[in-house]
């Protein structure tokens, strides 16, 4: 039986909107992490059967099939193909799923999975034609709503799970605190490939407290609990991972970081839309035969603070294993690159702390989620 292993994983620092990476074309941002991955592992890019690349807003600077243009920008042989994947926020986590599945099936021997997004150069919502309606009346009428909005969905989750503004802000301040501690301890140094003079995640706001967050105005409802400080930051970034079989890795003298143990998908309520990580996690644990307590680190993307907190309430894991390095609230969420960036963070954390199993899950627009269990090698 063939397996799928991740040989190495690298990411860019995450740049703030209109920050240090604003001048970097998303194809060049993609090329940067592709080249960094190649340099770290020492492979000849011509052996890569495919580059599977996540990107959400595939218009403007990201319109040319970003994966393929990134390959060309990296100077890799023209013989290396690429495809560009859109599963909303889980796009580059899905890229890993596709690469791993096709490696196991024998259609690929060596693949690169990852993704990128420049939310500065291609703002969120750019793909929508003015006056366009992504959700037709047939869908809106099915659910009895006038719109489907992620911020409103976050408000709905907070209400359903009884999450107060104070609790959300406390969690969000903790995200910054954990990222600062991890950064100071050098936890990100080995995984980041500096670019444009930036060597660290730019969105971290040291000294953030629940008291400072309490001054921010609600963003989606006048009497709501969701605001900019307990939501993910709009950002720029990219990540890349080399995927192959353990046999091929050994033949090339590569020492893999981890095995892709289990990879699943789930769908849930598209109106509340951000709850599918709960179902995906349950499905992944059931399929893997593992218990929640077998997982030593969970990365649950911090799209909004209610997402990991509602997930925690349902899955029942302790605070110390949930987002141990902070997350998108403290460093940002560059949509199509986030899955690969989050997985890179998780893999390095597992290796640094000898954690056998890690699980990553991402909420996605439309009420979907990926969940991936990784096993340290």
PyMOL commands that set and color helices and strands:
alter all, ss='L'
color gray80, all
select helices_A, chain A and resi 26-41+45-47+60-62+66-73+88-105+137-143+150-160+165-184+210-213+228-230+246-251+276-288+292-294+305-315+319-321+328-331+335-353
alter helices_A, ss='H'
color red, helices_A
select strands_A, chain A and resi 5-11+15-16+50-54+82-85+110-118+235-244+258-267+297-300+357-364+368-376
alter strands_A, ss='S'
color yellow, strands_A
deselect
rebuild
show_as cartoon
